[in-house]
Amino acid sequence: MEDIRDDGFQMNEAPGWDDVDDLLRTIRVTIDKFTIDRQQGQERRIVLWCEAAGMVPQLQRVANDYSVPVYSSGGFDSITSKHTIGKEFGSVDSLVLHLGDLDPSGEHIYSSLAEDIKEFSKCYGGEPEFIRLAVTREQVKQYDLPTSPPKARDNRSFDGDTTQCESLPPRILAEIVPAAIEGNLDMEQYQAVVEREGSARAAD
């Protein structure tokens, strides 16, 4: 069941505790989970961006260890959302690792996202970098991913067969994403923050 995504159901419970001891237990658990922003001191801030909103929880399970935020477009983004992110990237050097479908829509969503955000960010002094992390044609061959012909009604330029990002098995994503993040982090600085975090938890 851990590998199945079904985002149609939502549940929001009202806050409350059984008693004061229950509240104190909650506070102790929160302290045990205390983390510092593990990207502190890095030259660039890494962001993970996925085309499908349903993949966000799965990617967060991996990205949270590095304090890497996960964004999702859910398709073609609005101009206002791109401007907001472009402005955010204008104040800090940023690297966007993008995951999306290998099909006409997926490639055009990625190129449109990168081009628009870069232009908006430039207005605020930023130069974010975008890297297509998945799905790539090399990954289709390497992991023998299922493919299908492009939809006949889609006239956007595209060569070859298509592959959905969700076809990447969770175990493969759990290898690709950390490798890409760690490959773009100063790991000594990262470990220093993790050690400082552990000392802070022990002191509390």
Steps between C-alpha positions, in 0.01 A plus 500: 500500500795736556559505122139592412396864459135603524459869573123527464430473875576774754452501876547799731453429869430767760798558736472371855666281765372245748658683793808704601724191495391432142600856406840460669560174310426684176749772592768240581447329165528838327830568679632156399423586137662845517702578190706795383472612138754254359569724201652765727836618371456356151594710197172422326157406628368181345132457414333181378218563254263236362237521231250271680365623833434139601876435517565769762458279812725231351772752413472675836592178679836518324554876476417580864831348614674784315249778582427517127150637430279324246292710262239377256352666197221254432531597135565835335554761774329836514701812423440631854641185660804512272554866592477417871762226471717712269501776760589247771790370290616857446615524861696173518700290253274206418515163327177333388504122452194422289306176456233463235355279229699424189232608253406814303320662794771408751782643292312820419390544863864475607637738235223754563553482876877546473485780243233705677643468849850584376367817334307610808794416726735704281292810583588447866868421447474120503630233263340169601619180333258231385595134456271236354537219751236261366368355281783496247542279195810349661292396803239335277774275359685450828194394702301349210204730569167446320439724199212591270466705181416871536130587486396568142316821595812654661671707230788629712846403380629177652714211381458140610266320738366639827551391862317614811708615797288278726641198316829548687485254792521661846828320571652656187379847594647441845838455328477771234379785721753472788786449254405820315458697822825381654681560172409867528559549873814575697469179702753610762286806572191283502651258753608792718139623517373149578750468785404843637137393482572182697683696768207739531251214544720337764527828690122541510 
